[in-house]
Structures are given as structure tokens and as C-alpha cells.
Amino acid sequence: MSARMFGAPVQRTEDERLLTGRGAYLDDLGADAYAAVFVRSPHAHARVRDVDVTDALDVDGLIAVYTHEDLTGPMAEPLPLLLPHPCIVDGRTPHALAAGYVHHVGAPVAMVVARDRYLAEDAAERIAVDYEVLAPVVGIEAAVAAEHVVHAGMSDNVAAHLVQEVGDARAAIAAAPHRLELDLDIERSACTPMEGRGVYARWDEAGGSLRLYSSTQTASGVRAAVAAKLGLDVGRVEVVVPDVGGGFGVKIMHPWPEEVMVPWAARRLGHGVKWTEDRREHFIAAAHERGQRHTVRAGFDDEGRLLGLDVEILHDNGAYLPYGVIVPIVTSTQLLGPYKPGAYRVEFRSLYTTTVIVTPYRGAGRPQGVFAMERTMDAIADRLGRDRAEVREVNLIRPDEMPYDQGLLFQDGRPLVYDSGDYPRTLRMVKELIGWEGFAAERERARAEGRRIGIGLACYVEGTGPGPYEGGHVQVGTDGRVRVATGLTSQGQGHHTILAQIVADELGVAMSDVEVTTGDTRRMPYSVGTFASRGAVMSGSAVALAARKVREKALRVAADALEADPGDLEIAGGRVHVRGVPGAGMDLGTVAVLSNPLRYAFDEASRAATQFARPADHAAPPVPEGDAPGLEGTDFHSPLRSTFANGAHAVVVETDPETAEITILRYCVVHDCGRLVNPLIVEGQIHGGVAQGVAGALYERMAYDADGQLLNASFMDFLVPYASEIPPIRIAHLETPSPLNPLGVKGAGEAGVIPGAAVIASAIEDAEGFPVRSMPISPSDLFGLRRRFAAGEIPPLRRAERARGRRANETGEPDV
């Protein structure tokens, strides 16, 4: 038998091509295409009174200038609201080009097409737009106050409002022996992938069809959206996703204004058109995430066990709501983590502001929810004088309680039911990994050296692999090579490697004989997309099911040729042979030839499949009823509901007493994503996620001024960590298989980032002795908190007070 590939730490097969410069990204394509540039609003809120293109017409090489007045039919209407939900009060979406108003800096007002990018930029600078500047609405506080509204016709800025409740949370809190209330904030951040967005389109006049290349996370979604906007049958549109230099969520949003304008112009001009986003455009015209404010009220008993939890969430969704309310829905449900909350009530309001839209960013609402719950767990522990890990432990769902129904509806519209997991074991493992029990002594040694260190802990549950479906196509060629296609797109997750591993095992072939294609509607027209850690869960399951169909047929065809029973055959090393008799068999490529009955012989191999090559069953047709020529299969995986991964992070930080610099000394992760297809890839995903979690906790924030101008729209001002700021990460795996898919897998793509803000806040406040309620936190933020603490504006942590009391009793001197 061949060595099993499932579970093996195989090096990524796609890396050699990408690292040696043989990748093909969006901007590598369309060398002869016209270049598109967009004129964008410099104002956060304004009425567009006039667009004067006269001066631009003098630019040599200008091809066309378009404004909203040039658009008709569906193109002139607002872009779709992709995820409608009953809680949406007033769902506003943008137009492809501004239709009378702009609602954030960076909104597209006009499109310029020229022979090259330089000429297009020159022409764009000559376009004069007359604006009537209106009052901006920046930030959650201004949105709630509603002294000004973002969109005409609204009485306030509420885009959506939802309440979910299990039990009577407010009564349970009122009756609880202990109660507390917290106000918590998470500021805006953004995905900022290395490659920005990009679109390249070609129109085939003779065939009446469109070929579109997009740097996207959903080929089929872009295909359907562009077809609808351009009034084309979806079968007339092909979308191909080239190599993508990162997505992290921003590229799951579709269609962008540019994504419909570029193919519209290509069709109108009868010539290829391309647009690639520059870095400033990405900051001011793509999407952000994270901005939320939480008010948490909790009731609990003497052990810290939650009896009732009431959470109010204010979510800044930016100027429009094209991606619906997935982010606050995920926050409000995933906030519960691995815990039993007693009675639970959650209410969120999603608010319009005159800032860039908010769509999912790696973690997609979970970092905010985990921050709220884990800060609550630490506050309960502090109030009761109990160990923070012990308080978590008494609230954990037990393995024998699985599946566990939280009584809510999740982001996929299906019940929030945890399918599997051992949350107590996860907690025990991360405590051991970080050295939780021995940390008190470590802290005292550091204190003796004049250093401040603290330890933090955070647990989470992540819903992964939501439906509705994903598909896979597997085909064995006459050369014996296996070609796999899935509509899922790849932005660096290692999909080509893990799908090849799965298929290699299912068909008994070498991984090197498996070729994988992703994100090409010509090969797999039906797909949903890459988001919510669904690659292995959804496409992995789909290609496994498709490969099993192929295996079954291969054994049947070979059995007929070998005059054997299919049950006596096996496939190994790319050959079908009688079990225990490797010599009595044939290559899988030969089976592929025999699976296609032929009239003509093209070569020696095909001769074996012709009508006179061997005796035939004249009572049956050459292709059995219900069968088809060829050795290939297509299948789809449509799960009952999402499967839930889980994990815990722990961190030790040091805070400089003078500069307030925050240094991560060690970082530990325990993660359970079910059966591991490739541990090396899972660990890579965790490393990348932790890096983004650290970035979101300590560095990244979108700084808007009161006029809605983004003040740090470049990498000169928007801080991202270098490798030097990311600590070594220790990882331990736990595998509790999911019963919801044929592979027993759960997603792993977002695990590293989800608890970053929560765990680092926990460690910082442990080092400092006062609460941390807002993230991200910079040295200047921490310095400001220290000053407020010294002035008595912030109360001390009770555990810090108790620790000081103990040291005073032991040494006779209070610790300062």
C-alpha cells in the first residue's frame, strides 16, 4: 500500500512555483489591456453637484470617461445587498459610480480609461467635481447620537437591529449573588493584504461572452453578480482567479464597484480593460473591520459560574451594508465561546457612519466577541479572588454534553450547535504549555529584577465550514494523472496541497500525480467561496466524495477487464490489482482508457477500449445505464450546519516601567480542528493568525478625524508588525473529529487571530494591576492608563491589591 498522506506534514506543493517567481497575479495579466483609474471623493459626506470632464479630454491616449449618467438599467441601480437578513432595518448599498451623493472618502465618482495607467492618472487629475459638503458622521458615538444621518430618508443611523435571548437573562442577573458590568471597545482595523484588489476583463463580441479575471475569494459569486449587472446569462460569463496575494476577508466582498465597471467598459469598448488597486485606494476604498462597543452585564455565583449574561453591541458598519450583518451576528453568537452562559440575552445595533464599509476580516466578528467574554471571565475571577483559569473551568461545556445547543441561530441561519470538542482538556493543555502554575514564582523573580511581567489566558470556539455547499470534480486521465477541480479559491492557505493529499489517499496514487485547480468557473461553475475556515471542511469533503465515486468506478471497470470481483481489488501506487497479488492488475491510466468505450483506436492504449478488442456482453449497452464515459466524478458537500473548532491561547508579556513598551515573551496555542489533514499547514495558519492577532492588539488601528479623513492611509502611518515583533509560538494539537463531514475535519484558518486582543489584554492588565478595557493598546495608550490609575481615575485590580497586601505582610513594606 502507498504511504498515507492524510495527516502527513507535507511541504506545500504550490510554494516552489510562487517563491521562484513563476506565479501569475492579476497585474501580471492583460499587458495589452487599457488601464482604468477611478476619480474618488475627497469628502466623507457630500452631494455631487457636477462632474466636469472637459479638461481630461485633451489628454492624448484617453479612451473614455464615465460617470453615473452613462449607466443604464441594472448598472445604474445600487449594488446588491448580498446577505439579506430580517433584522436589517434599512439596507443601503453603493452604486457603481456615485449617484448624486458620496458617503465616505474614497467613494468612486468617475472612471477613466486610457492606453496606460500613467495617462489614465493624468486624465483623472483633470476632472473637476463640484461638491456640496455635508455633515460627516464619524464613529459609534456620533452614529448613536444621530444629530446627522448618513443616508437621506432615515430618522437615525441604525442599519440593523437584532435581539436573541435564551431564558430570562436580566432576571437571572438580578437574582444572582454577584453582578458586574463592563464597557469594552475594539477599534477599527483592516486586512491590508500584500496584493490589493484587481480586475481584468475581456469581451468576446463573436461569442457574446465575457472572460473576467479577479483577485477575489469567490469566483462563482463574482460571476453571478457581474452577469446580473451586465444583463448576461451566467453561462456567458467566465471568471478565473489567478494567484492571489492575500485576501483575509476583504476579497470575499463582491461585486466591488470596480468589479462591475471594468467588464462593463470592456464590453462597451470591445477591448480588454484592467484596474489594479494602489495602496491608498485599499485603505480608503476597500473595507475595514473590528469597530465595536460592548456593554456586558453578568450575574454569577460564588464559584464564578455564570447564571446570566446580557450583552449590548454597537457595531460600526461604515457607509453601506453590502455584505449584510454577518460580522455582528458572529460576534453576538461566538461571544459565548466554550462556556455555558446560563440565561443569555444579546442585542446589537449596526450603525451607518461616513467611513469605509465594514466586511469580514480574518476572525470576522469573533475577536470582538472573545474579547468581551474573556474580559468578563477575568473580571469575575478578580471580583471573587479566584484563579482566572479556575473560573473558566467551572463554566466550560463538558465533552459528555456534546452536541451542545446554545439555543441561538448562527451566521448560516442554522442552529448554534457545537458538534464536538473537549474544552476542559484544551484548557489543561494550554496551562501546561505556558507554565501557568509556576508563573507566580516567575513573576516574583522578575519583580526582584525591576521588571513587570504578566500572564494572560483566552479560550474560544470558532464556527467553521458553513454551507450551503462546495463541490469537487476528480478525473483520472489516460496518462494516469488525476486532475482535481474545486470552485473554492486560494489566497495562500495551501489548498492545492491538502486537496492533493486527500485525493492521493482516496485513489491510491502519488501526490505528485494529482493536479489541483481552484477558482476557475470553467472547471467548477458551482461554488460559494473561501471564507470562514471552510477550505478543508467543504472542498476537502467534496473532493473526497468525488474521489470515492471515481474509486468505485475504477474498481468496477478493472474488475470487468481482469475478470475479478471488485471486492477483491485494491488501488495502490497508481495501479488496480487483485488484493495480495500486485502482478495481477493494470495501471489506473489504463482503467481510464477502458472506462471510455471507443469506436476508433488512436494508439496502442486506446486499442484496448475499442469494440472488437475483447468479448462484449451483447445484452447490455457499452455504457451502462446511469453511467457515463470516462473515469471521473463530481460531488458536493452540503453540511447540516457549521462545525465548531476550538482552542485556547496563553501569553506572557513584559511592560517596560518607563517607556510602557509591551514585549511578548512567549506565546502558546492549543488548537482543535478535528482530524489534521496536514499539521504543517495548520501550524502555518496558526502562525499567520497569531501575527495578525498581535497586530490587532498592539499596532493596527484606523485613525479617522472628525471630518471623516483617514489620517493613516499608508504603511508609513498604519503600523504593522515585522517578524521581529512576532514571538516564537508553541503549538499543541488536539483532535476531536467532527461528525458533520466525511473527513472529520474542522476549519483552522482563523484560529490564530481570534483571541489575540483578549489574551494580550489579559496579560497586560495582569502585569500592570489595573483593568484594560479597550484594544488595541499602544505604549502611549498604556502610559495614559498609568497616569489615570495614579490619579485614582481607574480602580486597581482586586488581585493586585491582595498581592500587595500579602507582600506588605511578608516584608513589612508595601509594593509600589
N, C-alpha and C positions, 0 to 999 in steps of 0.2 A: 504494500500500500504506500501511497505518497505520504510525505510528512504533512501533518495537519497545519494549515495556515491560519485558521481561526484561532485567535488568542496569541499568535506569534508576534514578537516585536520587530516587524519587518520595516526596513527603511522605506521611506516614501518613494514610490516609483516615479512620480512626476518631478521630483526635485532636480534631478540631473539636467533635464531639459530647461527648466526655469533658471537654474543657477549658472548655466553656461551660455545664457543669452539667446536661447532658441525659443523663448516664449513669444507669443503674439498677443499683445494687449490692444485695446481699442485704437489707441493713437498710432499703432503700427500699421493699421489698415487704411485703405482709401487714400493712397498717395495722390491720386489724380482727382479727388473729390473737391468740390467747392467747400469753402470754410464758412461756418456760421458763427456769429457773435451776437450777444444779446445786450441791448441797452437796458440798464436796470435802475430802479428807483433809488435815489439818494435819500429819500424820506421814509419815515416809518409809517406815516399815515397822510394821505393826500388825495385830492381829486385831480385827475389828469384832464386839464382843460384843452390842451392842444399838443400835437406832435408834429413838428416841422422838420421834414427830411430834405429840404431844398439844398442845403449846402453839401449834404452827403452825396448827392447825385453827381457832383463834379469829380469824385474820386475815380480815377482810372482803374478799371478792374472790378468795379462794383457790379454785381449781378442783380440784386433785388433788395428792397427794404419792405418789411411787412409790419403792420400794426393790427390791432384787433379789428379795425374797419375792413381789412382784407379777408377776414374769416367769415365763413357762412356755414349754415347747417350745424351738425354736431360740433364742428371745430369752434364755433362761436359760443357754444354753451360751456358752462363750468365743467371742470374735470370731475370724474366720478368720485362719489363717496364709497370707497372700496369695501368697507366693513360696516354696513348699516346695523344699528342696534336700537332696540326700543327705548333705551334711556336717552338717546340723542334728542335734545330739545330743539336745536336749530343747527343743522349740519351745513356749514358753509365750506365750499371748496374753491380753489382759484380757477381763473381762466388761463388758457394757454398764453395769452398776452393780456395785459391789464385792460379791463373793460370799464373804463371810467374812474376807477379808484385803485390805489395801491395800499397794501396793509402791512408791509414790512419793508425795511431797507433790503434791496436786492431783488425785489419783485420784477419779473421781466415785463418791459413795456413795448419794446420793438425788437425785431430780428433783422439782422443784416447778413446778406450772403454775398461773398466776393470770391475772387480767384484764389486768394490765400488768406491766412489768418491776419497777417500784417495789414493788408488792405481793408479787411473787414473791421479791424480795430480802428483804423483811421476814419473810416466812414461813420462808425458808431459814435466817435467823439464829436462829429459834426452835427449830429441830430439834436435839435433843441426841443426840450419838453417843458411845457408851461404847467407848473403845479400850483394848486391852491393847498397850502399846507394846513392840515387838520391836527387836532389834539391827539398825541400818542397815548397809548395805554401800555405801560411797561411794568411787568412784574405782577405777582399774585395780589399784592395789596391793592394796587390800582385797579386791577380787574374786578376784585370783590367790591370795592367802593363804587364802581360804575358811575363816577362823575362824568365820564365819557364812555361811549360804546364804540367797539371796534367796527361793527357792521350795522349799517343803516337798517332801521326797521326792528331792531332788538331793543328791549327795555333794560336789559342788563347784558353781561358778558358771559352768561352761562351757556356753554355749548351742550353739555350733557349733565345729567343728574341721576344717580343710582343709589339705592339702598338695598342691601342684603342683610338678613338677620336670621340667626338660628337661636331659638329661645328668646328670653327676655333679658337682654344684656344689662340694660340700665337698672332693672330691678335687682338682678344678681349682684351688680356692683354696689348698689345702695345697701344691700343686706350683708355684704362681705365684712369680715373682721378688719381687713386692711384695704385701703384705697390709695391710689396715686394718680396724678395727671401729668403728662409731659407734652411739651410743644417741641416739635422736631422739624428740621429743614434740610432738604437736599437741593443744591443749586444746579443750574443747567451745565451740561457738558455736551460733547458731540463725538461722533465716530471718528472723523478725520482719517480715513484710510489713505495709504500712500498714493493710490490712484484715485483721482476724483471720478465723477460721473462722465459718461461719454456716449455718443450715439452716432452711428454712421448708417445711412440708408441709400439703397439703390432701387430705382423703379424700372421694371421691365415693361415697356409700352406694348410690345408684341404679345406678351403673355398676360398682360394686365395683372402683374403680381409685384409684390414688394419683398425685398430682402433687407432685413434690418439687423444690424449688429449693435448690441448694447452692453455696457458694463453694468449688469443687473444681477439680482439674486432670483429673478423669476422670468425665465424665457417665455413660458406659456402665458403668464399674466400680461406681460408687455404685448405679446402677440394679440391677445383678445382685446386689450384696451386700444391699441393702435388701429386694429381692424374696425372697431366700433366708431372711433373718432373719424376715420377716413372713409367710412361708409363702404368698407370692403368685406367680402366674405372672408371669414377667418382662414379658410383654406387657401386664400390668395396671399397670405402673409407668412413669411418665414422669419423666425428670429433665431439668430445664432449668437451665443455668448462666448466670446474669446476668453483668453486668460484674463482674470480679474485680480487687480492688485489690492485686494481687501474690500470688504463690504461692511461687516459688523452691524448690519441692520439698515443703514441708510439706503442701501441699494435694493431693499425689498419694497420700498415705496415705489409705486408706479401708477399711471404713467406720469412722469415729470412733464412740465410744460415743454421742455426741450425734446422730450421723447416723442411727442406728437408733432411738434413744429418741424423738426428735421425731416421726417419722412413725408410730411405734407409738402414741404418745399421741394424735396427730391422728386416727388410725383409731378408737381406743378412745373418744375424746371426741366424735367426729363434728364436729370444729371445727378450723379452721386453728391450728397451733401454730408458733411461731418462737423460735429461740435464736440470739443473736449473742454472740460471744466478747468479753470485755473484755481489756485488755492484760495484766493479771496472769494471767488464765487462760491466755493464749497462752504466757506464759513457763513456767508450771508444769504445764500440762495438754496442750500440743500436742506438739511434737517438737524435739529438738536434733540436732546432728551434730558431726563432726570429731574427737572424742576418741579418739586412738590413740597407741600407743607402738611404736616400731620399733627393732629391733636389726639392723644391717646389717653383713655381713661381705663383703669384696670382695677378690679377687685380680686383679692387673693386671701388665702388662709395663712396660718402660722408657718407652714412649710414652704410657702411661696407658690402653692398650686393656684393656677388661675381659676376663678369662679365666674368671671365675666369680663369681657373686653369690648370696648366701644371706641371705634376709630373714625375720625373725620379727616378726609383727604381733600386738599385743594390742589388741583393739577393744572399747570400752565401748558395748554396745547398749542400756543402760538396763534398765528393769524388765521389758520384754516384747520379743517378737520378731515383731510383726505383719507387718512388711514384709520379713521374711527377712534374708538376709545379703548383699544387693546391695552395700552400701557396702564391706565388707571385700573382697568379690570384685573390685570395681572397683579398689580400692586395690592389691590384690596383682597384678593384671594390667596396669593402666595405669601402674604404677610404672616399667615398662620404658621408657616414653616412646619417643623416636625412635632408640633405641640397640639394638645387638646385645650382649647381656649375656654372651656365651659360654655356659657352663652356668649354669642358673638354678634355684634352689630357693626356694620361698616357702611359709611356713606361717603360718596365722593361727588365733587363738582369739578367738571372740566371746563376751563375758562379760556376765552379768547383774549389774546394780547397782540399788540402790534409788533411782534417779533417773529423770527423764523419758526416755521411749523415744527411740531414735535412728532416724531415717529420712533419706532423701537430702535434702541441701541443695545448692543450685546448685554443681555440681562433683562431688558425690556420690562421695566417696572419692578422687577424682583429686588434689585439693590435697595430701592426706596423702602419696599415692604419689609425686607430683612432688617434694614436699619431701624425701622420703627419697632419691630418685635424684639430684636436683640437689645436695643437700648432699654426697652421695658423690662426684659429679663434681668439686666444688670441693675436697674433701679429697684426692682423688687428685692433682689439679693442685698442691695445696700440698705434698704429700709429695714429689713429683718436681721441684718448682721449675719447672713448666711453666705456660704461659698457660692460663687456665681455658677459653677458647674453643677452643684447640687440642686439649685433652683431649676435649672434647665432639665435635669434628670427627672425630677418629680412630675414635670409637665409633658414628658415625651410619650408619644404613641408607642405601644409595645408591639413586637413582632406578631404576637398571637392575636392582635386586634386587626391585622391586615386581612382583607382590604378595609381601609378606613374611610368612611364617608364623612366629609366635613360639612355636608348639607348645603353647599353653595354651587353656583354654576361657574365654570371656568371659562377662559377666553375662547375656547372652541364651542361654547354653547352647551357643553355636556357636563355631567356631574363632576364635582371636585372629589374624586375618589382616589386615594393613594393605593396603588396596586401591590406594592411590596417594599420591603426595607427593614433594616434592623437599626433603628435610630439610637438606642442605648449603646450598642456596640460601636457605632460611629463615634459617639462622644467619648467613650473609654479609649478608643484608639488615638484620637487626636490629643487627648490629655497626656497619654503616654509619650506621644511623638514630640510634643512641645516641652515636656518636663513640668507639667502643671503642679504636681505635688511637691516638688523640690524648689519651687520658684521663690518662696518666702526667704529661704536662706540665700538664694542668688541675689535677691533684691537688697538684703542687708549687706552683702559683700560690696555691691555696687555703691550703696549709700556711704559706706565707710571710705570709698574712694572719691566721694563727692559727685557721684553720678546718679541720675534719675532714670530708672527703667520701669516699665510696666508690662503687664501681660494681658492679652485680650482673647476672647473666645466668641465665635459666632457659628450658629447652625442654620441650615437652610434646606428647603425642599424645592426642586425645580420640575415643573411640568414640562415634559419634552415630547417630541414626536406627535404634535396634534395633527388631525386629519385635515381635509376629508380623505385624501388618498395620496399615493405616489405609485408610479409604475416602473416596470423594468422589462427590457427586451434582451433576450440572450439568443445568440445564433452561433452555431458551430459551422465554420467554413470547411470547404473540401480540403483545405490545407491543414486542417486540424486546429486552427486558431479559433479562439472564442471571442466573439465581439459582443460587448455589453453596452446598452444604452439606457440612460435614465434622464428624465426631464429636469431633475434636480441640477442646480448649477453649483459650481465650486469656486470659492474665493481663497483657497489655501488650506482647507480643512483636511485634505488627504483623502478625498472621496475616491479618487481613482485607485488608490492603494487598497482601501478597506473593501471596496466592491470587488476588486480582483481577488482578494483573499477569500471572500465569501464564495464567489463563483468557482474558484480553483478547487475548494474543498467539495462543493456540491457536485462538480463534474469530474473530479479526479484528474485534473490537469495541472501543469505547472503554472505558477503565477505569471511567468514570462510569456505564456501563450494566451493571456487574457488582455484584450484591449478594451478600454472603457471610454465612452463618450458621454459627456454631460452637457446639459443646457443647449440642445440643438433640436428645435421643433421638427426638423426634417426626419430625425431619428425617433423622437418620442414626443408626439404633439400634446399629450395629456400629462399635465404636471401641475403642482401647486407652487413649489419654490423652496429655497433654502432659508430657513429661519427656525427659531425655537428648537434648536438642537435636534433636528429631525432627519439628518442625513442617514445615519446608520439604522435608526428605528424604522424610517419609512422606505427609503430607497434600498437600504440593505435588505429589508424584509421582502420587498417587491422583487429584487433580482434573485434572491434565494428561491422564492416561489417559482419564478420563471425558469430558473436553472433546474429545479426539480421536475418541471414539465419536460424539459429537454432531456434530462437523465432518463426519465421513464420511457420516452420515445426511443432514445438511443438503445436502451436495453431491449426494447421490443423489436426494433429493426435488426439489431445484431443477432438477436435470438433466432429470427427467421432465417438469416443468412447462415448462421452457424448450426442450424437445426438443433437448438438447445432451448431449455426453458428459461425465460427471463429471470426467474428467481435464482437460477444457478450462475448468473453472470454478475460481474462487478467491473467498475471502471477505475483504473489506476494508471498513472504515468501516461495518460492520454490514449490508453488502449482499453477496449472492451474485451474481456476474456472470461473463460469459464473459471469459476472460483477455484483456486488452488492449482490451476493448470494455465499459467501465463502464456504458454505457447499456443494454446487453442483460442485464438482471438483475432482481432483486427483493430487497426488504428481508428480513432474517433473520426478522423477526416474521411476515412473510407465509409464509415457509417453514414456520414453526412451525404456522401455521394449516393449511397443506396437509398437514402430517405427521399430522393427525388427521382421517381421513375422517368426514364428518358426514352425518346424515340431515336435520338442520334448519339453517336459516340464521338466525342471531341478529342479524347485522349485515352490512354490506357486505363486510367482510373474510372472515367465515365462509362467505359465499355461495360463494366460490371453492372451498371444500372439500366442497361437497355433491355428491350422486350424479349430478345432471344438469348440473353446471357445465361439464364438458368430457368428451371421449370417454374411455371406460374400456376397459381390457384385460379382456374378459369371460372370458378363460381363466385369470385369476389373481384371488385374493381381494383385496378392497380393502386389507386389512392383510396384507402378505406374511408367509409362514410364517417364524417365528422373529423377527418384528419386533413392535413394539408401537406403539400410537398415541402421538403427542406427540414433540416434539423434545427428548429428554433421554437421559441416560446415567449409569450408575453403574459405578464400577470400584474396584478395591482394589490397593494396592501392598503386596506381601509380599516383603521383601528376602531374599536368600540369607544375608546376615549384616550386621552393622553396618558402616557406612562410617566411615573414620577421618580426621578433621580434624587439623591440627597447627599449631603456631606457636612463637614464641619471644618472651619479654619481656625487656626490659633497663631498668634503673633506676639513677639516680644519687641518692644520699641525702646529707644532711648531718646529723651528730650533734653537738649542742652540747657542748663540752668541760666546761661547768659544770653545766647543767641536765639533760643527757642527752636533751633533746628531739630527736625524729627528724623531719626535714623532707625530703619528696620534692622534689627539684629538677627532674627530668624523668623521664618515663616513656614508653617506646616499645614498640610491639606490631607484630609481623608475624604475620599470620594467613592460613591457607589453609583455606577452607571450600568448595573446589571452585568451581563457577560461582556468581557472585554474582547472586542474584535482585534484590536492592536494596541497593547499597552503603551507603546512608544508614541503613537499618535495621540492617545488620550492624555498622556503626560505633557505633550507639546501643547495641546489645547488648554490644559490647566495652567501651564507656564504663561502662555499668552494672555489668558484671562486674568491671572493674578497681576500681571503687569498693568493691564487696564484698570483693575481694581485699585491698585496702588496709585495710579494716575488720577483716578476719580476721587480718591480720598485725600490726596496731598497736593495735587498740582492743577488739574484741569477745571476751569470754570469759564462760562461765557459772561463777560462783563459788559452789560448794557448801561448806557447813561439814561437820564430821564427822558431824552428825546428819541430813544429807540435806536441809537447808534451803537453798533458793536465795537467796543474800544480795543479789542484784542484779536482782530480778524487776520492774524498771520502767525506763523510759527516763531516770529520774533517776540510775540507778546503772549500767545497762548502756550502755556507751559506743558510740555510732555516729558516724561522721564526718559533718560538714557539707560543703557544697560547698567551703568554704574549705580543707578538708583533702585534697581530691582534686586532684591536679595536672593541668595540661594533658596530654593524651595524644596522642602522634603515632602514626599507624597507617599501615601499608603492607600491601597485599593481595597475595597470591599465589594463583593459580587453577590447581590441577591437578584436572581433572574426575574424579569418581568413575565407574567403570564399572558400579556396582551399582544405579543407578536411572536412569530415562529423562531426568532433567534434568541429571545430572552434578553434583548438589549434595551438600554435606556440612553438618552442623549447625554453628551459630555461637553458640548461646545461652549456653554456659558457658565459652567460650574466655577471656573476660577475667578470670575469677576463679581459674582453675585454678593458675597458677604464682605467685600473689601472695605467699604466705608464703615460697616458695622464693627468689624473686628479691630480695625485700626483705631476707631473712636474709643472702643473699649479699653485698648491698651494705653492710649494717651491719657485718658482720664484716670486710669489706674496709676500711671506714673506721676500725674500732677495732683491728684487728690481732690479734684472738683469735676462737676459734670461737663460732658461735651455733648451738645445737643444739635449742632449744625455741622454739615460737611459740604464741600471739602474744607480742610483746615490747613492753613499755611503757617510758617513761622510768625508772620505778623499777626495773624488771627490768634495764634496761641499766646503771643506776647500781650495782645489786648485782653484776652481772657484772664491772664495772670494779674493784670492791673485791676481788672474789675473784681477779681477774687480778693486781692489785697485790700480793696476799698470796701469789702463786705457786700458787694452787689451780687455775688454768686455764692451760694451756700457750699460748704465743704461736703465731700462725700462722708457719710457716717462711718464707713470702714476706715477712711483716712483718720478721722477723729479718734476712733477706737484704737487704731495703730499708734497714734501719737500718745494716747493715754497709757498704753502698755509700755512704750519706751520711756515715758516720764517716770513710771513706777519702777522700771528696771534700772534706770541710770540716774534718776533724780533730776534730770534736765529734760524739758520738753524739746521735741524735734521741731525745727523751724523749716 
